[in-house]
């Protein structure tokens, strides 16, 4: 048996979340075209069968990270802390590159030290500075190859291979699930021997409350314009598990009902007005779309109550950003006597 953690790094919109969802076969990361969609580490668990002559069975824990960027706000700094934490706990790192966009890299300076100590000219260079400090296998994975002429891939691979000595270079299309089987088996070959970290049926370590909050935030990203999404955050305030269904002879019981209340935070009154929309139309559309996604996640009917609050400049508030971290919320609940299993089920 082999097992280990594989951290996925990339610039915003490289397709990290699409890749993790495709590998896991379940939606565990929200996906939009907007940068900064992923704000916290999200783990997806994949069991890989043995491949005779290559590797025994393996369990891979993929860690989807926020896009690598130059920090500006407190939220940006926390997102980069999530990236750094993922790098500390990894066995292998995947550098995911969008093959359909131009990569902003200067010609490498003579000698690694000179290249690593200069200020990065772009966020692409910042990404490669991070991986040069690693002492583990690093895979270069070129995503979205379905959008690129094949003859353009080789020059890109040559350019990127000048930045680091990659253990493997693998072209894929996460959207079309092209190349994913090759990627999984190559990763299994590099993983260390170990034990299973999670049961076979478990595909993520994220609590349902966190996943539900993210599904609501996904709809805000999809339904609103350029300004609002980056200033929005979602906190689950109430989560009531369904009562056991009453069975009456000859009558099929209704599916159970989970009741959820969530607060949507933004930074200004104008943003609040946009999220609510004329006559509440935008908030209603967000709620309806999110409810369907959450029902699919939970396998129950869902009553979803949303309200919008203004928290000025919350992205620069360390205390508020801390409050958004589901790991810290779980620790606090456990301290108050709530068990971890209660948390994961929404207590």
C-alpha positions as CSV (number, residue, x, y, z in Angstrom):
1,X,0.0,0.0,0.0
2,X,1.2,3.5,-0.8
3,X,-0.3,6.8,0.4
4,X,0.5,10.4,0.6
5,X,-0.5,14.0,0.1
6,X,-0.4,15.7,-3.3
7,X,-0.6,19.5,-3.1
8,X,-1.8,21.3,-6.3
9,X,-0.3,24.7,-7.0
10,X,-1.2,27.1,-9.8
11,X,-2.1,30.6,-10.7
12,X,-5.8,31.6,-10.4
13,X,-8.0,30.0,-13.1
14,X,-5.5,27.3,-13.9
15,X,-8.3,24.8,-13.2
16,X,-7.2,23.3,-9.9
17,X,-10.7,22.8,-8.5
18,X,-12.0,21.3,-11.8
19,X,-9.1,18.9,-11.7
20,X,-9.7,17.8,-8.1
21,X,-13.5,17.3,-8.8
22,X,-12.7,15.3,-11.9
23,X,-10.2,13.1,-10.0
24,X,-12.4,12.5,-7.0
25,X,-15.6,12.1,-9.0
26,X,-17.5,14.3,-6.6
27,X,-18.0,18.1,-6.3
28,X,-15.8,19.1,-3.4
29,X,-14.5,22.4,-4.7
30,X,-16.6,25.2,-6.2
31,X,-15.7,26.2,-9.7
32,X,-16.2,29.6,-11.4
33,X,-14.3,31.6,-14.0
34,X,-13.5,34.3,-11.4
35,X,-10.0,34.4,-9.7
36,X,-9.9,33.7,-5.9
37,X,-12.8,31.3,-6.1
38,X,-10.8,28.9,-3.8
39,X,-9.9,30.5,-0.5
40,X,-9.0,27.5,1.8
41,X,-7.4,24.2,1.3
42,X,-9.8,21.5,0.1
43,X,-8.8,17.8,0.3
44,X,-10.1,15.2,-2.1
45,X,-9.4,11.5,-1.6
46,X,-8.8,9.0,-4.4
47,X,-8.0,5.3,-4.2
48,X,-5.9,4.0,-7.1
49,X,-5.9,0.3,-7.9
50,X,-2.6,-1.6,-8.2
51,X,-0.9,-1.6,-11.6
52,X,1.1,-4.8,-12.1
53,X,4.8,-4.1,-12.5
54,X,4.4,-0.4,-11.5
55,X,2.9,0.1,-8.1
56,X,0.7,-1.5,-5.4
57,X,-2.7,0.0,-4.4
58,X,-2.5,3.6,-3.4
59,X,-4.5,6.3,-1.6
60,X,-3.9,9.8,-2.8
61,X,-5.0,12.9,-0.8
62,X,-5.2,15.8,-3.3
63,X,-5.0,19.2,-1.7
64,X,-6.6,22.0,-3.7
65,X,-5.1,25.3,-2.7
66,X,-5.9,29.0,-3.5
67,X,-4.3,30.4,-6.6
68,X,-0.8,31.8,-6.0
69,X,-0.9,35.6,-6.0
70,X,1.0,38.5,-4.5
71,X,-0.8,39.2,-1.2
72,X,-2.6,42.5,-0.7
73,X,-5.3,42.2,1.9
74,X,-5.5,40.2,5.1
75,X,-7.6,37.7,3.2
76,X,-4.9,37.4,0.5
77,X,-2.3,36.8,3.1
78,X,-4.4,34.1,4.7
79,X,-4.9,32.4,1.3
80,X,-1.2,32.3,0.8
81,X,-0.8,30.9,4.3
82,X,-3.1,28.1,3.1
83,X,-0.7,27.5,0.2
84,X,2.3,27.4,2.4
85,X,0.6,25.0,4.9
86,X,-0.2,22.7,2.0
87,X,3.5,22.7,0.9
88,X,4.6,21.7,4.4
89,X,2.4,18.6,4.5
90,X,3.1,17.3,1.0
91,X,4.7,14.2,-0.5
92,X,4.4,15.4,-4.1
93,X,3.5,18.8,-5.6
94,X,1.6,19.3,-8.9
95,X,2.2,22.6,-10.6
96,X,-0.9,23.1,-12.7
97,X,-0.4,25.5,-15.7
98,X,-3.2,26.8,-18.0
99,X,-1.8,25.8,-21.4
100,X,-4.2,28.2,-23.1
101,X,-2.7,31.4,-21.7
102,X,0.7,33.1,-22.0
103,X,3.1,32.4,-19.1
104,X,4.9,35.6,-18.0
105,X,8.4,34.3,-17.3
106,X,11.7,36.1,-17.9
107,X,14.8,34.3,-19.1
108,X,16.4,32.5,-16.1
109,X,19.4,34.2,-14.7
110,X,22.7,32.4,-14.5
111,X,22.5,30.2,-11.4
112,X,19.5,29.2,-9.3
113,X,20.5,31.4,-6.3
114,X,20.5,34.6,-8.4
115,X,17.1,33.7,-9.9
116,X,15.5,32.8,-6.5
117,X,16.6,35.9,-4.6
118,X,15.4,38.6,-7.1
119,X,12.0,40.1,-6.7
120,X,9.5,38.2,-9.0
121,X,8.5,40.2,-12.0
122,X,5.2,38.5,-12.2
123,X,3.0,36.1,-10.2
124,X,4.0,33.3,-12.6
125,X,7.6,33.8,-11.5
126,X,6.5,33.9,-7.9
127,X,4.9,30.5,-8.4
128,X,8.1,29.0,-9.7
129,X,10.2,30.6,-7.0
130,X,8.1,28.7,-4.5
131,X,8.6,25.3,-6.1
132,X,12.4,25.8,-6.4
133,X,12.6,25.6,-2.6
134,X,10.9,22.2,-2.4
135,X,12.8,18.9,-1.8
136,X,10.1,16.6,-3.1
137,X,9.0,15.3,-6.6
138,X,7.3,18.1,-8.5
139,X,5.1,17.3,-11.5
140,X,4.4,19.9,-14.3
141,X,0.8,19.4,-15.4
142,X,-0.4,21.3,-18.4
143,X,-4.1,21.7,-18.2
144,X,-6.7,22.7,-20.9
145,X,-4.8,21.1,-23.7
146,X,-8.1,20.7,-25.5
147,X,-8.0,24.5,-26.1
148,X,-4.4,24.5,-27.6
149,X,-2.9,23.4,-30.9
150,X,-0.7,20.4,-30.1
151,X,2.3,21.9,-31.9
152,X,2.3,24.8,-29.4
153,X,2.7,22.5,-26.4
154,X,6.3,21.5,-26.9
155,X,7.7,25.1,-26.9
156,X,5.7,25.7,-23.7
157,X,7.0,22.6,-22.1
158,X,10.6,23.6,-23.1
159,X,10.1,27.1,-21.6
160,X,8.7,25.8,-18.3
161,X,11.3,23.1,-18.0
162,X,14.0,25.7,-17.9
163,X,12.4,26.9,-14.6
164,X,12.7,23.6,-12.6
165,X,13.8,20.0,-13.0
166,X,10.4,18.3,-13.0
167,X,9.9,14.7,-12.0
168,X,7.2,14.3,-14.7
169,X,5.6,16.4,-17.4
170,X,2.0,15.4,-18.1
171,X,-0.5,17.2,-20.4
172,X,-4.2,16.9,-19.4
173,X,-7.7,18.3,-19.9
174,X,-9.4,18.3,-16.5
175,X,-12.7,19.3,-18.1
176,X,-12.7,16.4,-20.6
177,X,-10.9,14.0,-18.1
178,X,-8.2,13.4,-20.7
179,X,-4.9,12.2,-19.2
180,X,-6.2,11.8,-15.7
181,X,-5.6,8.0,-15.5
182,X,-2.0,8.5,-16.6
183,X,-1.6,11.2,-13.9
184,X,-3.0,9.0,-11.1
185,X,-0.8,6.0,-11.9
186,X,2.3,8.2,-12.2
187,X,1.6,9.7,-8.8
188,X,1.1,6.3,-7.3
189,X,4.6,5.3,-8.6
190,X,6.2,8.2,-6.7
191,X,4.2,7.9,-3.4
192,X,5.9,6.5,-0.3
193,X,4.8,3.2,1.3
194,X,2.3,3.9,4.0
195,X,-1.1,3.2,5.5
196,X,-4.6,4.2,4.4
197,X,-5.4,7.6,5.9
198,X,-9.2,7.6,5.2
199,X,-11.8,4.8,4.8
200,X,-12.5,3.8,1.2
201,X,-16.0,5.4,1.1
202,X,-14.7,8.8,2.2
203,X,-13.9,11.3,-0.6
204,X,-13.2,14.5,1.3
205,X,-12.3,15.7,4.8
206,X,-14.5,18.8,4.5
207,X,-17.5,19.1,6.9
208,X,-20.9,19.4,5.2
209,X,-21.4,22.9,6.7
210,X,-18.3,24.2,5.0
211,X,-19.3,22.6,1.7
212,X,-22.8,24.1,2.0
213,X,-21.4,27.6,2.7
214,X,-19.1,27.2,-0.4
215,X,-22.0,26.2,-2.6
216,X,-23.8,29.4,-1.6
217,X,-20.7,31.5,-2.3
218,X,-20.4,29.8,-5.7
219,X,-23.8,31.1,-6.7
220,X,-22.9,34.6,-5.5
221,X,-19.8,34.4,-7.7
222,X,-21.9,33.2,-10.7
223,X,-24.8,35.6,-10.2
224,X,-23.0,38.9,-9.5
225,X,-20.6,41.2,-11.3
226,X,-16.9,41.8,-11.0
227,X,-16.8,43.8,-7.7
228,X,-19.1,41.9,-5.3
229,X,-17.7,38.3,-5.4
230,X,-14.3,39.2,-3.9
231,X,-16.0,41.1,-1.1
232,X,-18.5,38.4,-0.2
233,X,-18.3,35.6,2.5
234,X,-20.8,33.1,3.8
235,X,-21.2,31.8,7.3
236,X,-23.6,29.1,8.3
237,X,-25.5,30.3,11.4
238,X,-28.0,27.5,11.9
239,X,-28.1,23.9,10.8
240,X,-31.0,21.6,12.0
241,X,-30.8,17.9,11.1
242,X,-34.1,16.4,9.8
243,X,-36.3,14.5,12.3
244,X,-36.9,10.8,11.5
245,X,-39.7,10.4,9.0
246,X,-43.0,9.1,10.3
247,X,-44.1,6.1,8.3
248,X,-47.8,5.6,7.7
249,X,-49.1,2.4,6.2
250,X,-49.7,2.8,2.5
251,X,-48.2,6.3,2.4
252,X,-44.7,7.0,1.3
253,X,-43.0,9.5,3.6
254,X,-41.6,12.8,2.3
255,X,-37.8,13.0,2.1
256,X,-36.4,14.5,5.3
257,X,-35.9,18.2,5.5
258,X,-32.7,20.0,6.6
259,X,-33.1,23.5,7.8
260,X,-30.2,25.9,7.2
261,X,-29.7,29.6,7.9
262,X,-26.7,31.4,6.4
263,X,-25.4,35.0,6.5
264,X,-23.8,36.5,3.4
265,X,-21.3,39.2,4.3
266,X,-20.2,42.1,2.1
267,X,-18.3,45.3,2.7
268,X,-20.6,48.1,1.5
269,X,-24.2,49.0,1.3
270,X,-24.0,49.2,-2.5
271,X,-22.8,45.6,-2.6
272,X,-25.6,44.5,-0.3
273,X,-28.1,46.1,-2.7
274,X,-26.6,44.2,-5.7
275,X,-26.7,40.8,-3.9
276,X,-30.3,41.4,-2.8
277,X,-31.4,42.7,-6.2
278,X,-34.6,44.5,-7.2
279,X,-37.4,43.2,-4.9
280,X,-35.0,40.5,-3.6
281,X,-34.8,38.8,-7.0
282,X,-31.0,38.3,-7.0
283,X,-31.0,36.8,-3.5
284,X,-33.9,34.6,-4.4
285,X,-32.0,33.3,-7.5
286,X,-28.9,32.7,-5.4
287,X,-30.9,30.8,-2.8
288,X,-32.8,28.6,-5.3
289,X,-29.6,27.5,-7.1
290,X,-27.7,26.9,-3.9
291,X,-30.5,24.9,-2.4
292,X,-30.6,22.5,-5.3
293,X,-26.8,21.9,-5.0
294,X,-27.0,21.4,-1.2
295,X,-29.9,19.0,-1.6
296,X,-27.8,17.0,-4.0
297,X,-24.9,17.1,-1.4
298,X,-27.0,16.0,1.6
299,X,-29.6,13.7,-0.1
300,X,-32.4,15.5,1.8
301,X,-34.9,18.4,1.1
302,X,-33.4,21.7,2.2
303,X,-35.0,24.8,3.6
304,X,-32.5,27.6,3.1
305,X,-32.8,31.0,4.7
306,X,-30.3,33.7,3.5
307,X,-29.8,37.2,4.7
308,X,-27.1,39.8,3.8
309,X,-25.0,41.8,6.3
310,X,-22.5,44.6,5.8
311,X,-19.1,44.1,7.6
312,X,-17.0,47.0,6.4
313,X,-13.5,46.1,5.1
314,X,-13.8,42.6,6.5
315,X,-11.0,41.4,4.1
316,X,-8.5,43.4,6.1
317,X,-9.8,42.2,9.5
318,X,-7.7,39.4,10.9
319,X,-10.4,38.5,13.5
320,X,-13.1,38.2,10.8
321,X,-10.9,36.2,8.4
322,X,-10.0,33.9,11.3
323,X,-13.8,33.4,11.9
324,X,-14.2,32.1,8.3
325,X,-11.7,29.2,8.8
326,X,-13.8,26.1,9.3
327,X,-10.9,24.3,11.1
328,X,-10.9,27.0,13.8
329,X,-14.7,26.8,14.0
330,X,-14.5,23.1,14.5
331,X,-11.8,23.5,17.3
332,X,-14.1,26.0,19.1
333,X,-17.1,23.6,18.9
334,X,-15.0,20.7,20.2
335,X,-13.9,22.9,23.1
336,X,-17.5,23.6,23.9
337,X,-18.2,19.9,24.1
338,X,-19.4,19.3,20.5
339,X,-17.8,16.2,19.0
340,X,-16.1,16.2,15.6
341,X,-18.8,13.9,14.2
342,X,-21.5,16.2,15.4
343,X,-19.8,19.1,13.6
344,X,-19.5,17.1,10.3
345,X,-23.2,16.3,10.4
346,X,-24.1,19.9,11.1
347,X,-24.8,19.2,14.8
